Amino acid sequence: MQIQWYPGHMHKASKEIKYALPDIDLLIEILDARIPYSSQNPMLAGLRGDKPTIRVLSKTDLADPELTKAWQTYLEREQAVKTLAVTTQQPEKIKQIIDLCAKMLPEKTAANKVIRTMIMGIPNVGKSTIINVLAGRTIAKTGNEPAVTKQQQRINLGNNIVLSDTPGVLWPNVENRHSGYRLAVTGAIKDTAFQHDDIALYALEYLGKAYAENLKARYRLTELPSEAMTLLQAIGTKRGCLRSGGVVELDKAAKLLLNELRAGTLGQITLETPEMIEAEMVELTAIRAEKEAKKAAKRRGNRQD
């Protein structure tokens, strides 16, 4: 199943971002450290060119520390990209973004010129909290749900740095279905856009292999069932998500699992690795080629008619 969520204000914000980008000196993209690739906006890849970019990995307190380091190394292979791993509980580390802006544009800094920056991020990634720390006061509205900020604003951070804030933006077509699921698992997509048990089963397929001990410890399971559905039922049974007759209420069990995963109760978990993404990109390239071949065949058929 393809997971999509693209309300009207996001479409409007995307157009405004495209219009403003040529006048921006440096981009700050806030990524979810649990899904560093899936939380990147693909629109930027085609628009930023060689514009300096800081990729801030937020929510690192919820992510696997070793995989966060691996992702930083992977992301910094791209030209003119620097990374910074933070949590919203580390104001001093967040403030390093200001120094990093100056270091990445030394000519502007030396000439005492204004550095125009733009901050972007998917919904519910902690962007508003980071902005408030950088500004030293409450400017951006915060909330633990997607789509809180709905309009752009310009903020003077001092040190000749002006920051353009943007609403949390997804994109109209999440091509990689795995990314769509991971965005849903972490709470970047509103829960009304999918079925909880579908998302929970996807998460358990991965967690059962990558973080089996976390699941065993949290749900007091001596052995993990190999099938995701059986595992979800076992979790539901352990936590009392039952209807009359002892039948597991899957939606309730799924909500419980997702809430605990998002809150970090299951431990520090990262849902994708650079190696996984490389493999998924190969798969995606093949899917694109197949779609293009079908379109070409259809065009040929239409011409013959």
Secondary structure, 3 states (H helix, E strand, C coil): CCCCCCCHHHHHHHHHHHHHHHHCCEEEEEEECCCCCCCCCHHHHHHCCCCCEEEEEECCCCCCHHHHHHHHHHHCCCCCEEEEECCCCCHHHHCHHHHHHHHHCHHHHHCCCCEEEEEEECCCCCHHHHHHHHHCCCCCCCCCCCCCCCCCEEEEEECCEEEEECCCCCCCCCCCHHHHHHHHHHCCCCHHHCCHHHHHHHHHHHHHHHCHHHHHHHHCCCCCCCCHHHHHHHHHHHCCCECCCCCECHHHHHHHHHHHHHHCCCCCCCCCCHHHHHHHHHHHHHHHHHHHHHHHHHHHHHHHC
